[in-house]
């Protein structure tokens, strides 16, 4: 009897001590599409496994708004958020506020991720964050409508896309006045930087600022790319496209009101939901070429641990779990989030659910990085100047050549004596 009482007392003591050592970690999650829900579910799985709690901090949808909020928190050295979800272009800007994960996460675990994405997360030898999912711009299209209008495959060039979109739009508008040819992200924010970089690179116009830090945007091909995009507005794209972000474009396409859409991989899983009007009618292809090459902007998000966290060990453990293969597989299957772990691109369960992950593998591995590396802490100013110049062309305030010439001058001023 005494032995039983002793055992009960011992187990009670263990339970008390384990609860006493449990901590609460605050995780900042994005909220685009299924992002918030999947973030909550992943955090709950870690909580169940470790006994720790996760408090979710809901971040704004637009990346620019999210960055502003994060910068306020970090500048104040606030311990309110332990783990931040970071855009692939932010490490150079925010590196000083994050724990160096090198040495704190086993090398084999780190090296399972794509090298290019690890490079984007490494600043002056410091591993600022672990990759969580990667992104690249994709062209979505209606397979049923291409067939209906006699097209055998997705457009290979922007000129082909314009022709196909116009023909399908004209036909469909006879019965659906809301129908449009092509939707994309035209609002003046980071999403427009991504879309417009794809146009410029695909026309052979460079990457705004090259890898050596030289401003290269002032060239005829870049100007032509912007003028081409402007020609779509009120032709194959609605006038309102200059106010669209990812979700606005997805809403129109998923409601059955567009032939083509530029978006990130997350839109695939949502398009296959039962409430989607286009379920089973979606194809995915590389974005068209402007004559030089196909180009997809590299996107994606990472998880970093704040230097000001009071629970760094638990926060690092949460990051390792969420960025690990088990969690990345769940997110790929349920949300079409592209893994950053190379081996998962051979996983049969993932490829069954997202067939384009395999066929478009090269799109993800050769995606074009925004010039956040060479422009370092000034990237945000560079991006804002670029998206504003593009927005002026799209809204008819400027022509391509004048816009890239002015932008070149503006970027030289931002650069000053150096990035």
BELBELRA-V266313 format. One record per backbone hydrogen bond with DSSP energy under -0.5 kcal/mol. CO is the residue of the C=O (numbers start at 0). NH is the residue of the N-H. If there is no record, write none. Layout:
co->CO nh->NH
co->CO nh->NH
This chain:
co->0 nh->4
co->1 nh->5
co->2 nh->6
co->3 nh->7
co->4 nh->8
co->5 nh->9
co->6 nh->10
co->7 nh->11
co->8 nh->12
co->9 nh->13
co->10 nh->14
co->11 nh->15
co->12 nh->16
co->13 nh->17
co->14 nh->18
co->15 nh->19
co->16 nh->20
co->17 nh->21
co->18 nh->21
co->22 nh->24
co->22 nh->52
co->24 nh->26
co->24 nh->54
co->25 nh->81
co->25 nh->82
co->26 nh->28
co->26 nh->56
co->28 nh->58
co->31 nh->34
co->33 nh->37
co->34 nh->38
co->35 nh->39
co->36 nh->40
co->37 nh->41
co->38 nh->42
co->39 nh->43
co->40 nh->44
co->41 nh->45
co->42 nh->46
co->43 nh->47
co->44 nh->48
co->45 nh->49
co->46 nh->50
co->52 nh->24
co->53 nh->55
co->54 nh->26
co->55 nh->57
co->56 nh->28
co->56 nh->58
co->61 nh->65
co->62 nh->66
co->63 nh->67
co->64 nh->68
co->65 nh->69
co->66 nh->70
co->67 nh->71
co->68 nh->72
co->69 nh->73
co->70 nh->74
co->71 nh->75
co->72 nh->77
co->73 nh->76
co->81 nh->305
co->82 nh->27
co->83 nh->85
co->83 nh->303
co->85 nh->301
co->86 nh->89
co->89 nh->92
co->89 nh->93
co->90 nh->94
co->93 nh->96
co->94 nh->97
co->96 nh->306
co->98 nh->100
co->100 nh->103
co->100 nh->104
co->104 nh->102
co->105 nh->108
co->105 nh->109
co->106 nh->110
co->107 nh->111
co->108 nh->111
co->109 nh->112
co->111 nh->341
co->113 nh->117
co->114 nh->118
co->115 nh->119
co->116 nh->120
co->117 nh->120
co->118 nh->121
co->120 nh->122
co->120 nh->127
co->120 nh->128
co->122 nh->125
co->125 nh->122
co->125 nh->127
co->126 nh->100
co->129 nh->302
co->132 nh->300
co->133 nh->337
co->134 nh->298
co->137 nh->139
co->137 nh->262
co->138 nh->284
co->139 nh->260
co->140 nh->142
co->140 nh->282
co->141 nh->145
co->142 nh->146
co->143 nh->147
co->144 nh->148
co->145 nh->150
co->146 nh->149
co->155 nh->288
co->156 nh->160
co->157 nh->161
co->158 nh->162
co->159 nh->163
co->160 nh->164
co->161 nh->165
co->162 nh->166
co->163 nh->167
co->164 nh->168
co->165 nh->169
co->166 nh->170
co->167 nh->171
co->168 nh->172
co->170 nh->173
co->171 nh->174
co->171 nh->175
co->175 nh->178
co->179 nh->258
co->180 nh->259
co->182 nh->261
co->183 nh->185
co->186 nh->188
co->188 nh->191
co->188 nh->192
co->189 nh->193
co->190 nh->194
co->191 nh->195
co->192 nh->196
co->193 nh->197
co->194 nh->198
co->195 nh->199
co->196 nh->200
co->197 nh->201
co->198 nh->202
co->199 nh->204
co->200 nh->203
co->201 nh->289
co->201 nh->291
co->201 nh->292
co->206 nh->208
co->207 nh->215
co->207 nh->216
co->209 nh->212
co->213 nh->209
co->216 nh->218
co->218 nh->222
co->219 nh->223
co->220 nh->224
co->221 nh->225
co->222 nh->226
co->223 nh->227
co->224 nh->228
co->225 nh->229
co->226 nh->230
co->227 nh->231
co->228 nh->231
co->228 nh->232
co->229 nh->232
co->231 nh->234
co->231 nh->235
co->231 nh->236
co->235 nh->180
co->235 nh->181
co->236 nh->233
co->237 nh->240
co->238 nh->241
co->239 nh->242
co->240 nh->185
co->240 nh->243
co->243 nh->186
co->244 nh->248
co->245 nh->249
co->246 nh->250
co->247 nh->251
co->248 nh->252
co->249 nh->253
co->250 nh->254
co->251 nh->256
co->252 nh->255
co->253 nh->276
co->253 nh->277
co->256 nh->179
co->258 nh->141
co->259 nh->182
co->260 nh->139
co->260 nh->262
co->262 nh->137
co->263 nh->266
co->264 nh->267
co->264 nh->268
co->265 nh->269
co->266 nh->270
co->267 nh->271
co->268 nh->271
co->269 nh->272
co->272 nh->275
co->275 nh->278
co->277 nh->280
co->280 nh->142
co->282 nh->140
co->284 nh->138
co->287 nh->294
co->288 nh->157
co->292 nh->289
co->295 nh->367
co->296 nh->136
co->298 nh->134
co->299 nh->87
co->300 nh->131
co->300 nh->132
co->301 nh->85
co->302 nh->129
co->303 nh->83
co->303 nh->305
co->304 nh->98
co->305 nh->308
co->310 nh->314
co->311 nh->315
co->312 nh->316
co->313 nh->317
co->314 nh->318
co->315 nh->319
co->316 nh->320
co->317 nh->321
co->318 nh->322
co->320 nh->323
co->320 nh->326
co->323 nh->327
co->324 nh->328
co->325 nh->329
co->326 nh->330
co->327 nh->331
co->328 nh->332
co->329 nh->333
co->330 nh->334
co->330 nh->336
co->331 nh->335
co->335 nh->337
co->337 nh->133
co->339 nh->113
co->339 nh->341
co->340 nh->343
co->341 nh->344
co->342 nh->345
co->343 nh->346
co->346 nh->350
co->347 nh->351
co->348 nh->352
co->349 nh->353
co->353 nh->356
co->354 nh->357
co->354 nh->358
co->355 nh->359
co->357 nh->360
co->359 nh->362
co->359 nh->363
co->360 nh->364
co->361 nh->365
co->363 nh->366
co->367 nh->297
co->369 nh->371
co->369 nh->372
co->370 nh->374
co->371 nh->375
co->372 nh->375
co->374 nh->377
co->375 nh->378
co->377 nh->381
co->378 nh->382
co->379 nh->383
co->380 nh->384
co->381 nh->385
co->382 nh->386
co->383 nh->387
co->384 nh->388
co->385 nh->389
co->386 nh->390
co->387 nh->391
co->388 nh->392
co->389 nh->393
co->390 nh->394
co->391 nh->396
co->391 nh->397
co->392 nh->395
co->398 nh->402
co->399 nh->403
co->400 nh->404
co->401 nh->405
co->402 nh->406
co->403 nh->407
co->404 nh->408
co->405 nh->409
co->406 nh->410
co->407 nh->411
co->408 nh->412
co->409 nh->413
co->410 nh->414
co->411 nh->415
co->414 nh->417
